[in-house]
């Protein structure tokens, strides 16, 4: 989900990380599902993506509630 939002906004992992004040490899780990971001990181990433944190959480919630086939 983070990758889709990042790509939609035309940002590289490095640009998103710089804007959010986190390491590029951390963005990669989140995108690959290796790490789960803290609420603080969600707020930073949301700001960098020019979104409200609640919008990000809502998108994650929808993704989690999708029925698996």
trRosetta pair geometry for C-beta under 8 A, 3 or more apart (Angstrom, degrees):
i j d omega theta_ij theta_ji phi_ij phi_ji
1 4 5.8 -53 -150 33 32 111
1 5 6.6 29 153 -15 65 105
1 59 5.7 150 -170 134 132 113
1 60 6.1 -180 72 -90 167 67
1 63 5.3 -94 -66 -52 132 159
2 5 5.8 -58 -150 38 33 110
2 6 6.1 33 153 -21 67 109
2 27 7.3 -153 142 -164 136 79
2 30 5.5 19 27 122 164 111
2 31 5.1 -115 77 -91 111 75
2 45 6.8 -42 -133 180 115 146
3 6 5.6 -57 -146 38 30 113
3 7 6.1 25 159 -15 67 109
3 31 4.4 86 -56 -146 101 117
4 7 6.0 -55 -141 40 27 107
4 8 6.1 35 156 -26 63 109
5 8 5.6 -53 -145 33 28 117
5 9 6.6 12 159 -6 61 110
5 49 5.4 5 151 -143 121 145
5 51 7.4 -49 -162 -21 135 149
5 56 7.7 -5 -77 -114 170 90
5 59 7.6 100 -63 114 125 169
6 9 6.2 -73 -157 44 26 100
6 11 4.8 -93 -168 71 78 103
6 12 7.9 1 165 157 116 5
6 13 7.0 36 172 -86 157 53
6 16 5.1 -46 -126 -61 116 149
6 27 7.7 95 -87 -178 155 125
6 31 7.7 -51 13 -92 141 127
6 49 7.1 -87 -84 -100 57 110
7 10 7.4 42 -176 -74 35 27
7 11 7.6 -104 -75 50 23 65
9 49 6.1 -167 -18 -145 160 76
9 50 7.4 151 -126 31 142 106
11 15 4.5 -137 -159 87 87 119
11 16 4.6 99 140 -55 135 90
11 19 7.5 -66 -141 10 141 139
11 48 7.9 103 -141 149 169 103
11 49 7.8 -115 12 -103 150 72
12 15 4.6 97 48 5 79 100
12 16 7.0 -146 89 -2 42 85
13 16 5.9 -58 -149 40 31 109
13 17 6.0 30 154 -20 66 110
13 24 5.1 90 128 -160 101 91
13 27 4.7 166 -161 98 92 132
13 28 5.7 32 -154 -62 153 82
13 31 7.4 -88 -106 -11 115 146
14 17 5.7 -56 -144 38 28 111
14 18 6.2 29 157 -20 64 107
14 24 4.8 -12 -96 -103 62 131
15 18 5.8 -53 -146 35 29 112
15 19 6.3 26 156 -16 63 109
16 19 5.8 -60 -148 40 29 110
16 20 6.0 11 160 -5 67 115
16 27 5.6 121 91 -127 117 152
16 45 7.1 27 175 -138 108 83
16 48 5.6 105 -157 137 66 137
16 49 7.3 17 -133 -68 106 83
17 20 6.0 -67 -140 48 26 101
17 21 8.0 -128 169 46 54 9
17 22 5.1 -100 -149 80 78 74
17 23 6.0 -36 -164 132 133 16
17 24 4.2 -131 9 -83 164 55
17 26 6.9 125 -122 55 114 92
17 27 4.7 -112 -70 -21 99 131
18 21 7.7 30 180 -69 26 35
18 24 8.0 6 -38 -68 74 91
19 47 7.9 -159 146 106 97 82
19 48 3.7 122 112 -137 112 107
20 27 7.7 128 46 -79 139 113
20 41 7.5 55 165 -160 128 69
20 44 4.2 96 -167 144 90 99
20 45 5.0 10 -116 -86 146 51
20 47 7.0 134 -112 66 73 90
20 48 4.0 -67 -63 -31 84 146
21 44 5.9 -97 47 -159 98 135
22 26 4.8 -97 160 73 113 137
22 27 6.4 130 97 -49 118 86
22 41 6.4 56 -78 -135 146 102
22 44 6.5 119 -31 114 110 143
22 45 7.7 -21 9 -69 139 87
23 26 4.4 98 65 -4 87 105
23 27 7.5 -151 98 -4 52 80
24 27 5.7 -50 -158 31 40 112
24 28 6.6 41 146 -18 67 104
25 28 5.2 -49 -150 36 41 118
25 29 6.3 44 150 -22 68 102
26 29 5.6 -50 -147 35 34 112
26 30 6.5 35 152 -19 64 102
26 35 6.7 -58 -156 64 70 157
26 41 7.8 -118 151 -140 129 140
27 30 5.8 -55 -151 36 31 111
27 31 6.3 31 152 -19 65 108
27 45 7.9 144 -112 -109 93 116
28 31 5.7 -57 -147 38 30 112
28 32 6.3 16 159 -8 65 111
29 32 6.0 -62 -143 44 28 103
29 34 4.3 -83 -161 68 81 114
29 35 4.1 44 132 9 116 112
30 33 7.7 40 178 -68 30 25
30 34 7.6 -79 -59 51 21 74
30 35 5.4 -55 -74 76 61 94
30 36 7.4 100 -123 -117 79 20
30 37 5.4 21 -116 -46 130 102
30 41 7.8 -160 -84 142 145 137
30 45 8.0 -123 119 -83 169 156
37 41 3.7 -125 -167 90 107 126
37 42 5.3 138 112 -55 125 73
37 45 6.7 -38 -150 -6 170 138
38 41 4.9 98 51 7 73 99
38 42 7.1 -127 99 -5 41 86
39 42 5.4 -48 -148 33 36 117
39 43 6.6 40 152 -20 65 101
39 53 7.9 57 -170 -171 78 141
40 43 5.8 -54 -155 33 32 111
40 44 6.6 29 149 -16 65 106
41 44 5.5 -53 -147 39 37 112
41 45 6.1 34 155 -17 69 106
42 45 5.9 -55 -142 40 28 108
42 46 6.1 32 156 -23 64 109
42 53 5.6 86 130 -145 98 104
42 56 5.8 177 -171 101 97 141
42 57 7.0 55 177 -64 145 87
43 46 5.7 -53 -144 35 27 113
43 47 6.5 29 156 -19 62 105
43 53 4.9 -27 -100 -82 64 135
44 47 5.9 -55 -151 34 29 110
44 48 6.4 27 152 -16 63 108
45 48 5.6 -57 -148 39 33 112
45 49 6.1 22 155 -10 67 111
45 56 6.9 110 95 -121 105 160
46 49 5.8 -64 -145 46 29 104
46 51 4.7 -97 -161 80 79 89
46 52 6.3 -22 173 134 131 15
46 53 4.3 -155 12 -83 168 58
46 55 7.0 135 -142 56 116 93
46 56 4.7 -112 -89 -19 107 136
47 50 7.4 29 -177 -79 33 33
47 51 7.9 -104 -63 52 19 57
49 56 7.4 110 58 -79 142 116
51 55 4.6 -114 179 71 109 132
51 56 5.8 115 111 -48 134 91
52 55 4.6 102 61 -6 82 101
52 56 7.5 -151 95 -3 49 81
53 56 5.6 -53 -155 34 42 112
53 57 6.3 39 150 -17 71 105
54 57 5.6 -52 -145 39 35 112
54 58 6.2 41 153 -24 66 105
55 58 5.6 -53 -148 35 30 114
55 59 6.5 31 153 -19 63 104
56 59 5.9 -55 -153 34 31 110
56 60 6.5 29 150 -16 65 106
57 60 5.7 -55 -149 38 33 111
57 61 6.2 38 151 -23 66 105
58 61 5.5 -51 -147 34 31 115
58 62 6.5 32 154 -18 64 103
59 62 5.8 -51 -149 35 32 111
59 63 6.4 34 151 -20 64 106
60 63 5.6 -55 -149 36 33 113
60 64 6.3 31 153 -19 66 107
61 64 5.8 -57 -147 37 30 109
61 65 6.2 17 158 -12 65 113
62 65 6.0 -65 -144 42 28 105
62 66 7.0 50 153 -47 62 89
63 66 6.0 -33 -161 -5 33 115
